[in-house]
Amino acid sequence: MLTEVLAVMSPRDGGVYVDGTFGAGGYSRAILEAADCVVWAIDRDPDAIRRGEDLAAAYPGRLRLVHGRFGEMAALLRERNVALVDGIALDLGVSSMQLDEAPRGFSFRADGPLDMRMGSTGPTAADAVNTLAESELADIIHRLGEERYSRRIARAIVTAREVRPITGTLGLAGIVRQVVPRSRDGIDPATRTFQALRIYVNDELGELDRALIAAESLLAPGGRLAVVAFHSLEDRRVKAFLRARAGAIPRTSRHLPATQEEGRAPTFTLVKGGVTKPSDRELKANPRARSARLRAAVRTDAPPWPEECAA
């Protein structure tokens, strides 16, 4: 949704922007082409940062690559003497490059090690499926994959790993396919399980929560936030945060004391009340965008809310 995100960001000459999910650099390049500005590009994947060096050389002094998590962008930028920015773009989830690289272990369509880490450190998906208790696996698959057959899948995983460790993507996908019926819409039965494990391994929802709070503290008044989510768990979190920060929290009762959130000055105004979906033209060019949802907001001049305030 590059065109829509760029319209929200409205880059201007002299501005400072953050591409919190650099990936292949599509958003960064578009922002740099739109205005004579600076882009701080963040990615937790060291391969993405290495690949971005050629792009940075094409925009000397204007594209600045930072290896790290976008949930930590406020700290990462303040370490570099950047206190406020004019726009932040976040494109959530796994990148097309990561999906297409079998050794990264994100895809069930090609054989590869069961890794799924967006970075290069921490436990892998193989560690999770081979060590977690059956009940914990079932909870992860149900909660993060919204999979109705989560208990059946967890039981099958535990049974299989008692024979031999599950180390490959096709091995895990085969286990799931044996116990989950194929849906009428043609979606592979392993889709939700792989999504759940990827989100768990990378703490993607926690990272998103931290990023939204960081964006609130980094954006200057009038600064713009654009977030593209690809599944309902992410989108609901973004929607709840922005609605809360825009003052759209209903009072629980006029007879009860106000909650922490009620009565606080809104820190964002919504660009539009709903969500922006991909155009038909984009869907034809990029079928993977079919589930993309863009939400956007503009920063007010109110101080950031305390982190303990719920979204």
JOTA-V63750 format. One record per backbone hydrogen bond with DSSP energy under -1.0 kcal/mol. CO is the residue of the C=O (numbers start at 1). NH is the residue of the N-H. E is the energy in kcal/mol with one decimal. If there is no record, write none. Layout:
# JOTA-V63750
co = (CO | CO)
nh = (NH | NH)
e = (E | E)
This chain:
# JOTA-V63750
co = (1 | 2 | 3 | 4 | 5 | 6 | 12 | 15 | 16 | 17 | 18 | 19 | 22 | 25 | 26 | 27 | 28 | 29 | 30 | 31 | 35 | 36 | 38 | 39 | 40 | 41 | 42 | 43 | 45 | 46 | 47 | 48 | 50 | 52 | 53 | 54 | 59 | 59 | 62 | 64 | 66 | 69 | 70 | 72 | 73 | 74 | 75 | 77 | 78 | 85 | 86 | 87 | 88 | 89 | 90 | 95 | 96 | 101 | 102 | 104 | 112 | 113 | 114 | 115 | 124 | 125 | 126 | 128 | 133 | 134 | 135 | 136 | 137 | 138 | 139 | 140 | 141 | 147 | 149 | 150 | 151 | 152 | 153 | 154 | 155 | 156 | 157 | 158 | 160 | 160 | 167 | 168 | 169 | 170 | 171 | 172 | 173 | 174 | 176 | 176 | 183 | 188 | 190 | 191 | 192 | 193 | 194 | 195 | 196 | 197 | 198 | 199 | 203 | 204 | 205 | 206 | 207 | 208 | 209 | 210 | 211 | 212 | 213 | 214 | 215 | 218 | 220 | 223 | 224 | 225 | 226 | 227 | 228 | 229 | 231 | 232 | 233 | 234 | 235 | 236 | 237 | 238 | 239 | 240 | 241 | 242 | 243 | 244 | 245 | 245 | 253 | 261 | 267 | 269 | 276 | 279 | 280 | 281 | 282 | 286 | 287 | 289 | 293 | 294 | 295 | 296 | 297 | 298 | 299 | 306)
nh = (5 | 6 | 7 | 8 | 9 | 10 | 15 | 38 | 86 | 40 | 89 | 42 | 25 | 29 | 30 | 31 | 32 | 33 | 34 | 35 | 37 | 14 | 17 | 64 | 19 | 66 | 22 | 68 | 49 | 50 | 51 | 52 | 53 | 56 | 57 | 58 | 62 | 63 | 39 | 41 | 43 | 72 | 73 | 76 | 77 | 78 | 79 | 82 | 81 | 220 | 224 | 18 | 226 | 20 | 228 | 99 | 100 | 104 | 105 | 116 | 169 | 115 | 126 | 125 | 128 | 129 | 130 | 132 | 137 | 138 | 139 | 140 | 141 | 142 | 143 | 144 | 147 | 150 | 153 | 154 | 155 | 156 | 157 | 158 | 159 | 160 | 161 | 162 | 163 | 164 | 114 | 172 | 173 | 174 | 175 | 176 | 177 | 178 | 179 | 180 | 186 | 191 | 194 | 195 | 196 | 197 | 198 | 199 | 200 | 201 | 202 | 204 | 207 | 208 | 209 | 210 | 211 | 212 | 213 | 214 | 215 | 216 | 217 | 218 | 219 | 85 | 223 | 299 | 88 | 297 | 90 | 295 | 92 | 293 | 235 | 236 | 237 | 238 | 239 | 240 | 241 | 242 | 243 | 244 | 245 | 246 | 248 | 247 | 267 | 268 | 256 | 264 | 300 | 298 | 294 | 283 | 284 | 285 | 286 | 289 | 290 | 292 | 229 | 276 | 227 | 271 | 225 | 269 | 222 | 309)
e = (-2.6 | -2.6 | -1.9 | -1.8 | -2.6 | -2.2 | -2.0 | -2.3 | -3.6 | -3.1 | -2.7 | -2.7 | -2.9 | -2.7 | -2.0 | -2.4 | -2.4 | -2.2 | -1.5 | -1.2 | -1.8 | -2.9 | -2.8 | -2.8 | -2.4 | -2.9 | -2.4 | -1.7 | -1.6 | -2.3 | -2.6 | -1.5 | -1.3 | -2.4 | -1.9 | -1.2 | -2.3 | -1.7 | -3.4 | -2.4 | -1.8 | -1.7 | -1.6 | -2.7 | -2.5 | -2.2 | -2.0 | -2.4 | -1.7 | -2.8 | -1.9 | -2.3 | -2.6 | -2.3 | -3.1 | -2.2 | -2.3 | -2.0 | -1.6 | -2.7 | -2.6 | -2.1 | -2.1 | -2.5 | -1.6 | -2.6 | -1.7 | -2.2 | -2.5 | -2.5 | -1.9 | -2.4 | -2.6 | -2.2 | -3.1 | -2.6 | -1.2 | -1.2 | -2.3 | -2.7 | -2.3 | -1.9 | -2.5 | -2.4 | -2.2 | -2.3 | -2.6 | -1.0 | -1.2 | -1.9 | -2.7 | -1.9 | -2.6 | -2.3 | -1.6 | -2.2 | -2.6 | -1.3 | -1.3 | -1.5 | -1.3 | -2.0 | -2.4 | -2.3 | -2.4 | -2.3 | -2.3 | -2.5 | -2.4 | -3.0 | -2.0 | -1.9 | -2.5 | -2.1 | -2.3 | -2.2 | -2.1 | -2.3 | -1.7 | -2.3 | -2.8 | -1.8 | -1.4 | -1.9 | -2.4 | -2.0 | -3.2 | -3.4 | -2.7 | -2.1 | -2.6 | -2.4 | -2.7 | -2.3 | -2.4 | -2.8 | -1.3 | -2.4 | -2.8 | -2.5 | -2.4 | -2.6 | -2.5 | -2.2 | -2.8 | -1.5 | -3.2 | -1.7 | -1.7 | -1.6 | -1.2 | -1.7 | -2.3 | -3.0 | -2.8 | -2.2 | -1.9 | -1.7 | -3.1 | -2.2 | -1.8 | -2.0 | -2.7 | -2.5 | -2.7 | -2.0 | -2.9 | -2.4 | -3.1 | -1.9)
